[in-house]
Amino acid sequence: MGQERNSAASSSGYVSGGGRRVAERPRYVTLPIMMVLAVIGYVYYVTVFGVIEDWLVLTTAAGLWNAVSFSSLALMSLVTYVIAITRDPGRVPISFTPDVEDSQITLYEIKRKG
């Protein structure tokens, strides 16, 4: 009976863990993510095969160097983008309270309306 409840909970999008319900990880095939990947791919294709190929020709040392350096930058941007969308950004600790009486802070925000 306990296994039936766990399988029903996991099929409904929630997984029980330690007495609380936690949502499953979201799928990473969404329109905004695909659009960003398409833009990165388009910029890479146009830069390497449009600009560098016409300007320096990829068979020369300068053209190959520019293509390799831009490819490494594009790869690094893809890796950091994937890390940004797959990692948890973290949370503010529950025990955190801002120090209102801090003598080092000389500027405070003042709410003027509403």
C-alpha positions as CSV (number, residue, x, y, z in Angstrom):
1,M,0.0,0.0,0.0
2,G,2.9,2.4,0.7
3,Q,4.5,1.7,-2.7
4,E,1.2,2.5,-4.4
5,R,1.0,5.8,-2.7
6,N,4.6,6.7,-3.7
7,S,4.1,5.7,-7.3
8,A,0.8,7.7,-7.4
9,A,2.6,10.7,-5.9
10,S,5.5,10.6,-8.3
11,S,3.2,10.2,-11.3
12,S,1.2,13.3,-10.2
13,G,4.3,15.5,-10.3
14,Y,5.2,15.3,-6.6
15,V,7.6,13.2,-4.6
16,S,7.2,12.8,-0.9
17,G,10.4,13.2,1.0
18,G,10.6,13.1,4.7
19,G,7.0,13.9,5.3
20,R,6.8,16.9,2.9
21,R,5.9,17.1,-0.7
22,V,8.6,18.3,-3.1
23,A,8.0,19.1,-6.7
24,E,9.9,17.0,-9.3
25,R,12.7,18.7,-11.3
26,P,11.2,20.6,-14.3
27,R,11.9,19.6,-17.8
28,Y,14.5,21.7,-19.6
29,V,13.0,21.7,-23.1
30,T,11.0,24.9,-23.0
31,L,10.6,27.6,-25.6
32,P,12.8,30.3,-23.9
33,I,15.7,27.8,-23.5
34,M,15.4,26.5,-27.0
35,M,15.3,30.1,-28.3
36,V,18.5,31.0,-26.4
37,L,20.2,27.9,-27.8
38,A,19.0,28.8,-31.3
39,V,20.4,32.3,-31.0
40,I,23.8,31.1,-29.8
41,G,23.9,28.5,-32.6
42,Y,22.9,31.2,-35.2
43,V,25.5,33.7,-34.0
44,Y,28.2,30.9,-34.0
45,Y,27.3,29.8,-37.5
46,V,27.2,33.3,-39.0
47,T,30.4,34.3,-37.3
48,V,32.5,31.2,-38.2
49,F,31.1,30.3,-41.6
50,G,29.9,33.8,-42.7
51,V,32.4,36.3,-41.3
52,I,35.6,34.4,-40.6
53,E,35.3,32.3,-43.8
54,D,34.8,35.3,-46.0
55,W,37.3,37.5,-44.2
56,L,40.3,35.3,-43.4
57,V,39.4,31.9,-45.0
58,L,39.4,28.9,-42.5
59,T,42.4,27.2,-44.2
60,T,44.8,30.0,-43.2
61,A,46.5,30.2,-39.8
62,A,44.8,33.4,-38.9
63,G,41.4,32.1,-40.0
64,L,41.8,28.8,-38.1
65,W,43.0,30.7,-35.0
66,N,40.0,33.0,-35.0
67,A,37.6,30.1,-35.6
68,V,39.1,28.0,-32.8
69,S,39.1,31.0,-30.4
70,F,35.5,31.9,-31.2
71,S,34.5,28.2,-30.9
72,S,36.0,28.0,-27.4
73,L,34.2,31.2,-26.4
74,A,30.9,29.8,-27.8
75,L,31.5,26.5,-25.9
76,M,32.2,28.3,-22.7
77,S,29.0,30.3,-23.1
78,L,27.0,27.1,-23.7
79,V,28.5,25.5,-20.6
80,T,27.8,28.4,-18.3
81,Y,24.2,28.7,-19.7
82,V,23.6,25.0,-19.0
83,I,25.0,25.4,-15.5
84,A,22.8,28.4,-14.9
85,I,19.6,26.6,-15.9
86,T,20.4,23.3,-14.2
87,R,21.8,24.4,-10.8
88,D,19.8,25.5,-7.8
89,P,20.6,29.2,-7.2
90,G,20.4,28.8,-3.4
91,R,18.3,30.3,-0.7
92,V,18.7,33.0,2.0
93,P,19.3,31.2,5.3
94,I,16.2,31.2,7.7
95,S,18.4,32.6,10.5
96,F,19.4,35.7,8.4
97,T,18.2,39.1,9.6
98,P,19.6,42.3,8.3
99,D,21.4,44.4,10.9
100,V,19.4,47.7,11.0
101,E,21.6,49.2,13.7
102,D,24.9,48.7,11.7
103,S,27.0,51.8,12.2
104,Q,29.0,51.3,9.0
105,I,25.9,51.8,6.7
106,T,25.3,55.5,6.2
107,L,22.6,55.3,3.6
108,Y,19.1,53.8,4.2
109,E,16.2,53.4,1.8
110,I,13.2,55.4,2.7
111,K,9.8,54.3,1.3
112,R,8.1,57.4,0.0
113,K,4.8,56.2,-1.4
114,G,2.2,53.5,-0.8
